[in-house]
Amino acid sequence: TIHQVTTLLILGGVIAVLGFVMMRTQAGMNIRAIADDIEASRFVGVPIGRVGVGVYVFSGALSAFA
C-alpha cells in the first residue's frame, strides 16, 4: 500500500543521511572513534560525554518516530 511505500522511502532517506553523517562529518568520526577505542578517543580530545549524550538523544528521537 501507499503507507508501506512511504515508510520505505523515509527509511531509505534516514539511512542515507545517517550514512553520510557517520562517514563524512566530525560528529560521525567522533562516534566511530569512541566505538573503536574510548581511551584513545579521550587521549586525542574527543568530548566523550557530549558525544555520548548526543547519541542517546538522537536514538531516543528516532525511537519516538517508530
All heavy atoms as an XYZ file, in Angstrom:
480
protein
N       0.838     -1.193      0.000
C       0.000      0.000      0.000
C       0.880      1.254      0.000
O       2.098      1.169      0.122
C      -0.930      0.019      1.228
O      -0.149      0.172      2.397
C      -1.770     -1.234      1.301
N       0.228      2.393     -0.086
C       0.955      3.665     -0.146
C       1.684      3.956      1.165
O       2.765      4.547      1.157
C       0.002      4.824     -0.540
C       0.806      6.103     -0.813
C      -1.011      5.083      0.559
C       1.607      6.028     -2.068
N       1.135      3.494      2.281
C       1.788      3.732      3.577
C       3.099      2.951      3.690
O       4.082      3.455      4.229
C       0.852      3.371      4.724
C      -0.363      4.241      4.796
N      -0.286      5.587      5.069
C      -1.664      3.964      4.610
C      -1.503      6.099      5.035
N      -2.368      5.131      4.759
N       3.107      1.740      3.168
C       4.323      0.945      3.201
C       5.400      1.550      2.300
O       6.574      1.578      2.662
C       4.022     -0.486      2.777
C       3.170     -1.237      3.782
C       2.705     -2.573      3.261
O       2.524     -2.739      2.051
N       2.503     -3.525      4.165
N       5.002      2.035      1.151
C       5.950      2.664      0.236
C       6.520      3.928      0.861
O       7.732      4.180      0.821
C       5.275      2.970     -1.117
C       6.179      3.803     -1.999
C       4.873      1.687     -1.819
N       5.659      4.719      1.475
C       6.111      5.947      2.139
C       7.084      5.629      3.264
O       8.121      6.282      3.408
C       4.900      6.724      2.695
O       3.987      6.981      1.625
C       5.330      8.017      3.334
N       6.765      4.607      4.051
C       7.647      4.206      5.147
C       9.010      3.778      4.623
O      10.050      4.155      5.177
C       7.005      3.063      5.948
O       5.755      3.503      6.469
C       7.902      2.628      7.096
N       9.032      3.005      3.559
C      10.306      2.561      2.987
C      11.112      3.733      2.427
O      12.343      3.769      2.550
C      10.061      1.517      1.903
C       9.634      0.143      2.409
C       9.320     -0.774      1.234
C      10.706     -0.460      3.288
N      10.441      4.697      1.817
C      11.151      5.868      1.298
C      11.749      6.698      2.433
O      12.893      7.163      2.342
C      10.214      6.724      0.448
C       9.820      6.131     -0.898
C       8.783      7.007     -1.579
C      11.041      5.955     -1.779
N      10.994      6.875      3.495
C      11.506      7.625      4.651
C      12.679      6.884      5.275
O      13.706      7.487      5.604
C      10.386      7.878      5.675
C       9.366      8.853      5.105
C      10.960      8.392      6.995
C       8.119      9.018      5.933
N      12.548      5.571      5.431
C      13.620      4.768      5.992
C      14.884      4.865      5.134
O      15.991      5.016      5.654
C      13.185      3.310      6.119
C      14.214      2.341      6.673
C      14.620      2.730      8.085
C      13.681      0.937      6.636
N      14.719      4.796      3.825
C      15.870      4.935      2.933
C      16.542      6.285      3.074
O      17.768      6.386      3.078
N      15.745      7.339      3.218
C      16.301      8.674      3.419
C      17.057      8.790      4.726
O      18.156      9.372      4.781
N      16.494      8.240      5.790
C      17.162      8.279      7.094
C      18.478      7.521      7.042
O      19.505      7.996      7.546
C      16.229      7.714      8.194
C      16.987      7.494      9.491
C      15.053      8.649      8.430
N      18.472      6.358      6.413
C      19.704      5.574      6.297
C      20.752      6.326      5.483
O      21.936      6.348      5.840
C      19.404      4.191      5.688
C      18.629      3.350      6.696
C      20.682      3.488      5.264
C      18.110      2.046      6.139
N      20.351      6.973      4.405
C      21.290      7.733      3.577
C      21.888      8.900      4.362
O      23.103      9.133      4.315
C      20.595      8.237      2.317
N      21.052      9.624      5.086
C      21.538     10.763      5.873
C      22.476     10.288      6.979
O      23.550     10.872      7.186
C      20.358     11.577      6.447
C      20.831     12.576      7.481
C      19.613     12.282      5.333
N      22.103      9.233      7.683
C      22.968      8.714      8.746
C      24.289      8.195      8.190
O      25.346      8.385      8.797
C      22.259      7.612      9.526
C      21.158      8.076     10.459
C      20.490      6.879     11.127
C      21.688      9.039     11.491
N      24.240      7.556      7.037
C      25.476      7.089      6.404
C      26.393      8.246      6.070
O      27.608      8.184      6.302
N      25.826      9.319      5.528
C      26.629     10.499      5.218
C      27.224     11.099      6.489
O      28.415     11.413      6.540
C      25.777     11.546      4.496
C      26.522     12.817      4.222
C      27.377     12.898      3.146
C      26.387     13.916      5.051
C      28.094     14.066      2.885
C      27.089     15.077      4.810
C      27.940     15.155      3.722
N      26.398     11.244      7.512
C      26.876     11.841      8.773
C      27.991     10.997      9.373
O      29.016     11.532      9.811
C      25.704     12.008      9.774
C      26.209     12.337     11.165
C      24.754     13.090      9.295
N      27.811      9.686      9.392
C      28.813      8.827     10.021
C      30.130      8.778      9.252
O      31.184      8.588      9.846
C      28.253      7.403     10.179
C      27.157      7.297     11.217
S      27.681      7.775     12.871
C      28.804      6.458     13.255
N      30.080      8.955      7.943
C      31.304      8.818      7.158
C      31.972     10.140      6.800
O      33.166     10.156      6.509
C      30.999      8.061      5.860
C      30.457      6.666      6.107
S      31.496      5.706      7.205
C      32.548      4.920      6.040
N      31.235     11.253      6.814
C      31.773     12.489      6.269
C      31.823     13.679      7.232
O      32.251     14.752      6.823
C      30.936     12.927      5.059
C      30.846     11.913      3.975
C      32.124     11.845      3.231
N      32.009     10.859      2.152
C      32.983     10.573      1.340
N      34.123     11.186      1.428
N      32.813      9.656      0.427
N      31.360     13.516      8.467
C      31.347     14.667      9.370
C      32.209     14.399     10.598
O      32.523     13.246     10.928
C      29.918     15.001      9.843
O      29.436     13.944     10.663
C      28.982     15.235      8.668
N      32.568     15.461     11.284
C      33.363     15.343     12.502
C      32.593     14.571     13.571
O      33.171     13.764     14.296
C      33.743     16.738     13.023
C      34.682     16.707     14.205
C      36.041     16.157     13.850
O      36.586     16.462     12.800
N      36.597     15.328     14.718
N      31.295     14.817     13.668
C      30.483     14.100     14.652
C      30.524     12.595     14.391
O      30.668     11.797     15.325
C      29.043     14.607     14.620
N      30.408     12.213     13.145
C      30.464     10.798     12.793
C      31.820     10.188     13.110
O      31.910      9.064     13.608
N      32.879     10.926     12.830
C      34.219     10.431     13.144
C      34.398     10.273     14.652
O      35.010      9.313     15.114
C      35.281     11.357     12.570
C      35.419     11.216     11.072
S      36.868     12.039     10.401
C      36.250     13.696     10.269
N      33.845     11.216     15.420
C      33.934     11.106     16.881
C      33.182      9.876     17.381
O      33.679      9.153     18.247
C      33.372     12.360     17.549
C      34.292     13.551     17.423
O      35.467     13.414     17.099
N      33.755     14.728     17.666
N      31.999      9.637     16.853
C      31.209      8.474     17.270
C      31.947      7.186     16.933
O      32.046      6.272     17.764
C      29.820      8.504     16.603
C      29.003      9.675     17.154
C      29.085      7.182     16.840
C      27.745      9.968     16.356
N      32.492      7.110     15.733
C      33.222      5.911     15.337
C      34.484      5.722     16.169
O      34.843      4.605     16.530
C      33.558      5.962     13.850
C      32.326      5.819     12.980
C      32.618      5.572     11.506
N      33.901      5.975     10.998
C      34.141      7.103     10.320
N      33.151      7.936     10.080
N      35.337      7.381      9.871
N      35.164      6.831     16.497
C      36.376      6.743     17.307
C      36.061      6.218     18.707
O      36.777      5.366     19.236
C      37.048      8.112     17.395
N      34.978      6.723     19.289
C      34.590      6.264     20.628
C      34.207      4.792     20.589
O      34.565      4.020     21.484
C      33.439      7.126     21.177
C      33.947      8.536     21.473
C      32.840      6.500     22.434
C      32.846      9.528     21.780
N      33.495      4.378     19.565
C      33.096      2.973     19.445
C      34.311      2.074     19.268
O      34.332      0.942     19.753
C      32.142      2.800     18.272
N      35.342      2.576     18.599
C      36.532      1.771     18.341
C      37.412      1.659     19.575
O      37.809      0.567     19.964
C      37.308      2.377     17.176
C      38.458      1.500     16.734
O      38.261      0.268     16.677
O      39.530      2.038     16.432
N      37.734      2.780     20.197
C      38.626      2.768     21.367
C      38.376      4.023     22.196
O      38.842      5.114     21.853
C      40.079      2.715     20.909
C      41.049      2.475     22.045
O      40.636      2.566     23.213
O      42.225      2.198     21.753
N      37.668      3.858     23.292
C      37.265      5.011     24.093
C      38.468      5.694     24.753
O      38.518      6.919     24.853
C      36.187      4.617     25.128
C      35.528      5.864     25.701
C      36.750      3.732     26.211
C      34.261      5.603     26.458
N      39.455      4.930     25.181
C      40.624      5.537     25.829
C      41.449      6.357     24.841
O      41.914      7.450     25.164
C      41.485      4.461     26.490
C      40.831      3.818     27.689
C      40.459      4.824     28.765
O      41.241      5.759     29.023
O      39.367      4.678     29.345
N      41.641      5.845     23.639
C      42.371      6.598     22.623
C      41.597      7.855     22.238
O      42.198      8.909     22.019
C      42.623      5.740     21.390
N      40.275      7.757     22.177
C      39.448      8.917     21.850
C      39.587      9.993     22.911
O      39.698     11.179     22.613
C      37.979      8.508     21.727
O      37.824      7.559     20.716
N      39.565      9.563     24.158
C      39.733     10.514     25.259
C      41.116     11.176     25.182
O      41.260     12.375     25.391
C      39.554      9.789     26.596
C      39.571     10.688     27.792
C      39.270      9.937     29.075
N      37.853      9.586     29.126
C      37.394      8.346     29.249
N      38.228      7.326     29.328
N      36.104      8.112     29.289
N      42.137     10.394     24.842
C      43.503     10.899     24.762
C      43.663     11.976     23.691
O      44.382     12.951     23.882
C      44.467      9.738     24.484
C      45.904     10.153     24.389
C      46.611     10.526     25.515
C      46.547     10.162     23.171
C      47.938     10.909     25.431
C      47.872     10.551     23.068
C      48.568     10.921     24.209
N      42.965     11.841     22.565
C      43.100     12.820     21.484
C      42.107     13.971     21.600
O      42.077     14.847     20.741
C      42.991     12.172     20.084
C      44.125     11.198     19.864
C      41.652     11.523     19.869
N      41.283     13.964     22.657
C      40.441     15.121     22.917
C      39.006     15.049     22.452
O      38.330     16.071     22.369
N      38.511     13.863     22.131
C      37.106     13.724     21.748
C      36.256     13.911     23.010
O      36.523     13.276     24.025
C      36.838     12.343     21.119
C      35.363     12.146     20.844
C      37.651     12.175     19.849
N      35.252     14.787     22.960
C      34.408     15.001     24.144
C      33.464     13.804     24.361
O      32.336     13.770     23.859
C      33.636     16.279     23.810
C      33.607     16.322     22.322
C      34.878     15.662     21.859
N      33.911     12.826     25.127
C      33.213     11.556     25.309
C      31.790     11.769     25.839
O      30.829     11.219     25.312
C      33.986     10.633     26.274
C      35.431     10.444     25.816
C      33.264      9.314     26.461
C      35.604      9.667     24.569
N      31.656     12.561     26.878
C      30.350     12.776     27.487
C      29.371     13.447     26.550
O      28.220     13.011     26.407
N      29.809     14.497     25.889
C      28.934     15.244     24.980
C      28.490     14.378     23.799
O      27.321     14.389     23.414
C      29.645     16.488     24.475
C      28.736     17.379     23.658
C      29.426     18.598     23.124
N      30.330     19.203     24.098
C      31.287     20.047     23.801
N      31.484     20.397     22.553
N      32.061     20.545     24.723
N      29.415     13.628     23.240
C      29.075     12.764     22.106
C      28.124     11.658     22.562
O      27.147     11.354     21.887
C      30.346     12.174     21.460
C      29.998     11.126     20.415
C      31.182     13.286     20.842
N      28.385     11.081     23.721
C      27.520     10.021     24.236
C      26.100     10.504     24.476
O      25.136      9.834     24.096
N      25.961     11.666     25.078
C      24.628     12.228     25.309
C      23.937     12.511     23.978
O      22.752     12.220     23.808
C      24.711     13.500     26.180
C      23.387     14.243     26.187
C      25.134     13.149     27.596
N      24.661     13.052     23.027
C      24.083     13.327     21.714
C      23.582     12.075     21.029
O      22.506     12.067     20.424
N      24.343     10.988     21.134
C      23.928      9.723     20.519
C      22.658      9.209     21.186
O      21.724      8.763     20.508
C      25.064      8.682     20.604
C      24.564      7.287     20.260
C      26.203      9.076     19.691
N      22.602      9.279     22.520
C      21.403      8.813     23.224
C      20.185      9.668     22.893
O      19.082      9.157     22.706
C      21.626      8.793     24.732
C      22.346      7.548     25.200
C      23.623      7.627     25.738
C      21.747      6.297     25.104
C      24.288      6.501     26.160
C      22.408      5.157     25.525
C      23.671      5.262     26.055
O      24.320      4.144     26.467
N      20.363     10.974     22.814
C      19.247     11.864     22.483
C      18.752     11.578     21.064
O      17.541     11.486     20.825
C      19.653     13.349     22.641
C      18.643     14.273     22.023
C      19.858     13.679     24.113
N      19.665     11.438     20.129
C      19.271     11.157     18.743
C      18.579      9.806     18.641
O      17.588      9.650     17.928
C      20.499     11.208     17.825
C      20.148     11.088     16.384
C      19.548     12.132     15.714
C      20.417      9.916     15.705
C      19.205     12.012     14.371
C      20.083      9.785     14.368
C      19.480     10.838     13.695
N      19.098      8.816     19.354
C      18.486      7.499     19.348
C      17.070      7.556     19.923
O      16.142      6.934     19.388
C      19.342      6.536     20.162
O      18.727      5.276     20.266
N      16.890      8.297     20.987
C      15.561      8.461     21.570
C      14.603      9.160     20.637
O      13.426      8.802     20.529
N      15.110     10.165     19.914
C      14.261     10.887     18.965
C      13.823      9.965     17.834
O      12.662      9.999     17.413
C      15.009     12.096     18.415
N      14.730      9.137     17.332
C      14.350      8.183     16.283
C      13.349      7.167     16.816
O      12.430      6.754     16.102
C      15.575      7.464     15.733
C      16.449      8.259     14.762
C      17.624      7.391     14.312
C      15.658      8.735     13.568
N      13.518      6.750     18.064
C      12.591      5.797     18.658
C      11.188      6.377     18.792
O      10.204      5.658     18.689
C      13.075      5.368     20.044
O      14.317      4.722     19.946
N      11.105      7.669     19.001
C       9.808      8.313     19.141
C       9.009      8.229     17.847
O       7.780      8.210     17.882
C       9.981      9.772     19.556
N       9.681      8.162     16.721
C       9.002      8.089     15.437
C       8.621      6.668     15.037
O       7.894      6.469     14.081
C       9.849      8.697     14.330
C       9.990     10.185     14.464
C      11.233     10.748     14.752
C       8.899     11.014     14.324
C      11.370     12.115     14.880
C       9.026     12.384     14.459
C      10.263     12.933     14.740
N       9.128      5.681     15.783
C       8.861      4.270     15.429
C       7.429      3.875     15.738
O       6.727      4.420     16.480
C       9.818      3.361     16.168
